[in-house]
Amino acid sequence: MGVEKEKLDTSIIMDEDEFNRSIEPILSKKGKVYPAAQDRDPNEINTHLKVSFEDVIGEPISTHSFDKVWIGSHATFELVKFFFYRLLTTLLAVPMAFILGLIFGVLSCAHIWLSKPEPWIYVTEN
């Protein structure tokens, strides 16, 4: 006198044309399409700077904090890292580019006009 429960296997069979017709309205309502992000480090010069939360903060298996604390600290880490990077690059990028451009310009000038002709003077005299 028990209640019997049956498990029913349900499947939907659609032919390919019906499937394509049913998905077309969804695909036609496209929002803004953004291009892929530009790779600003194509030569992977700064791979050591790709720091994630797990690289900095890790909890051993024997000690775990509450999940909400872990999620909150992860979100805080990512936000602070994002905002400070944006702030520092905004304040320092243009002055550093100016200073480094000046230094490399002076070094290029010194190399081209001072250090490169010097060996040729000794070669032509001998």
KAZI-V742001 format. One record per residue. N is the residue number from 1. RES is the residue in three letters. OMEGA is omega as a letter, one per 30 degrees, with the letter a starting at -180 (NA if undefined). NEAR is the number of other ideal C-beta (glycine too) atoms within 8 Angstrom. Layout:
BEGIN
n={N:N}
res={RES:RES}
omega={OMEGA:OMEGA}
near={NEAR:NEAR}
END
This chain:
BEGIN
n={1:2:3:4:5:6:7:8:9:10:11:12:13:14:15:16:17:18:19:20:21:22:23:24:25:26:27:28:29:30:31:32:33:34:35:36:37:38:39:40:41:42:43:44:45:46:47:48:49:50:51:52:53:54:55:56:57:58:59:60:61:62:63:64:65:66:67:68:69:70:71:72:73:74:75:76:77:78:79:80:81:82:83:84:85:86:87:88:89:90:91:92:93:94:95:96:97:98:99:100:101:102:103:104:105:106:107:108:109:110:111:112:113:114:115:116:117:118:119:120:121:122:123:124:125:126}
res={MET:GLY:VAL:GLU:LYS:GLU:LYS:LEU:ASP:THR:SER:ILE:ILE:MET:ASP:GLU:ASP:GLU:PHE:ASN:ARG:SER:ILE:GLU:PRO:ILE:LEU:SER:LYS:LYS:GLY:LYS:VAL:TYR:PRO:ALA:ALA:GLN:ASP:ARG:ASP:PRO:ASN:GLU:ILE:ASN:THR:HIS:LEU:LYS:VAL:SER:PHE:GLU:ASP:VAL:ILE:GLY:GLU:PRO:ILE:SER:THR:HIS:SER:PHE:ASP:LYS:VAL:TRP:ILE:GLY:SER:HIS:ALA:THR:PHE:GLU:LEU:VAL:LYS:PHE:PHE:PHE:TYR:ARG:LEU:LEU:THR:THR:LEU:LEU:ALA:VAL:PRO:MET:ALA:PHE:ILE:LEU:GLY:LEU:ILE:PHE:GLY:VAL:LEU:SER:CYS:ALA:HIS:ILE:TRP:LEU:SER:LYS:PRO:GLU:PRO:TRP:ILE:TYR:VAL:THR:GLU:ASN}
omega={l:l:a:l:l:l:a:l:a:l:l:a:l:l:a:l:l:l:a:l:a:a:a:a:l:a:a:l:a:l:l:l:a:l:l:a:a:l:a:l:a:l:l:l:a:l:l:a:l:a:l:a:a:l:a:a:l:l:l:a:a:l:l:l:l:a:a:l:a:l:l:l:l:l:l:l:a:a:a:l:a:a:l:l:l:a:a:l:l:a:a:a:a:l:l:l:l:a:a:l:l:a:a:l:l:l:l:l:l:a:a:a:a:a:a:l:a:l:l:l:a:a:a:l:a:NA}
near={1:3:3:4:4:4:4:4:4:4:4:4:4:7:6:6:6:8:9:8:7:7:8:8:6:6:7:6:6:5:4:3:5:4:4:4:4:4:5:4:8:5:4:6:5:7:7:4:5:6:6:6:8:6:5:8:7:5:8:5:5:3:6:5:7:5:6:6:8:11:8:8:9:9:8:8:11:9:8:8:9:8:8:8:8:8:8:8:8:7:7:8:8:6:8:8:8:8:8:8:8:8:8:8:8:8:8:8:9:9:9:7:7:9:6:9:8:8:7:8:8:8:7:6:5:4}
END
